[in-house]
Amino acid sequence: MSRRPLPPLNSLRAFEAVAREQSLSAASDELGVTASAVGHQIRNLEKNLGIRLFDRRGKRLVPTQTGARYAEALGRGFDTLFRATEAIRRQEDGAPITVSATPAMALRWLAPVLDRFREDGLGEFRIDASSREADLAAGEADLDIRYGRAADGELMTEVLFSESVFPVCDAAHAAALTEAAELTRAPLIFVDDWGRRGGTWSAWRDWCAAAGVPGEDLREAGRYAEMDRAVAAAAAGEGLAIGAQRHLDQHPALVRPFDGPEVTYSAFLVALPEVAEEPTIRRLMKRLVAEARRTRGVIHEGAF
């Protein structure tokens, strides 16, 4: 079956950029052409399709309902083209595979592992050490290590590490607490990474839900970038933190203030399904999972 001819690629690129930015000038900066040239491409596309794609609202160009659907579909298509091109480049010129992880995970586990893989001739790698989840659809990384109780069901997922956590604090704070319900008035220490990299989860709220304790109005006593730092602050008497058995082993001053549930979180290695199908990516994921199984003790070194 023959296909109807598509509109010119330049018009499609211009339209997708304007729909995303809602601005001719912003789209022109992204595409490296003049705003008038972008406007010309939009007019040609509307003429080609026979429909209006934008409504003008002041200085903004807002996609119509049809335009918004078309722009979303084109965005996915351009992402697919980008990833396909990157896959070919990796095969032909050894372009690096980008793996994103928290700074702690990158420093204490991922970097040494990828260095060994590089020496073994598995390929070239680049690490994106960030407290923010990588936008895989936008091509910010090929693989991402994410934290939570579950991973995005639309991604290809492998479990690297898991750990059960619960409240910990020093003896003085523990003496003031007799049951989990009293957490609502206790000073609690939070972890930034867990909120930003986990996306939809919070350790304190999850634990409170498991314990049957209201978790909406918790009292924040401090906030740290990593779980280990939050636990160290709890050991120093700053409040209660979410910790694990390894922290009780590391800090003699820490105790569990009361009996209660444990909540299990995992480090998930994730990739877009189409990216995970690439032979180089599939091989790297398999090796990372095997290495994680071999080095389970890394979580006791603070890689979480």
Buried (B, 14 or more C-beta within 10 A) or exposed (E): EEEEEEBEEBBBBBBBBBBBBBBBEBBBBBBEBEBEBBBBBBEBBBEBBEEEBBEEEEEEBEBBEEBBEBBBEBBEEBBEEEBEEBBEEBEEEEBBBBBBBBBBBBBBBBBBBBEEBEEEEBBBBEBBBBBEBBEBBEBBBBBBBBBBEEBBEEBBBBEBBEBEBBBBBBEEBBEEBEEBBEBBEBBBBBBBBBBBBBEEBBBBBBBBBBBEBEBEEBEEBBBBBBBBBBBBBBBEEBBBBBBBBBBBEBBEBBBBBBEBBEBEBBBBBBBBEBBBEBEBBBBBBEBBBEBBEEBEEBBBEBBB
